[in-house]
């Protein structure tokens, strides 16, 4: 088991890092979708939508996993 951070500033820093990680993952997946659309899909947005949804899903999974670890 991991120890809870006793310092509230440390806890806020960890939560801020989780938020930045979530934003970075979603941004990278959106960029991947744009690139796939430009390369393989003439004028469509299929890959953009699919990659965005995948990025949101993955980032939410990681956020839940990290916050559960933080609270245990």
N, C-alpha and C positions, 0 to 999 in steps of 0.2 A: 504494500500500500504506500502511496505517496502522501507526503505531509501537505496539509493545507497551508497556503501562504498566510502568515499571521499579519503581515503588513498590508494595510488596505491599498497603499500605493503600488505595491508589487502585484496585487490582485488586479487592479485597474490596468497595469501595464500588460499583464498576461491577456486580459480581455481585449485590450486594444490591438495586441498582436494577432489575436484570433480574427478580429474584424478586418485587419489589413490583409491577412492571409486569404480570407473569404473573397475580398475584393479582387485580389491578384488572380485567384483561380478563375473567377468569373470573367475577368478581363481577358485572360489568356485564351479561354475557350471561345469567347466572342471573336477574338482575332483569328483563331483557327477556323471558325465557321465562315468568316469573311473571306479568308484565303481559299478555303475549299470551294465556296461559291464562285469566286473569281476564276478559279482554275478549272472546275468541272461542271458548273451549273450556269448556263447562259442567262443572266438576268434574274434568276430565282433566288429565294432566300431560305431554301430548305435546310441547307447545312448550317446556316447561321442560327436558325431556330433550334435545330437538334443539338448543336454544340452548346448553345446558351442554356438549354434545359439540362443538359448533362453537367455543365459547369455548376449550375445552381444546386443540382442534386448532390454532386460530389462535395461541394463546399458545405452544404447543410449537414451531410453525414459527418464530415470532419469536425464541424463545430459542435455537434452533439457529442461526439466521441471525446473531444478535448474538454468540454465543459463538465461532462460526467467524471472525467479523470480529475478535474480541478475540484469538484465538490466531494470526491470520495476521500 
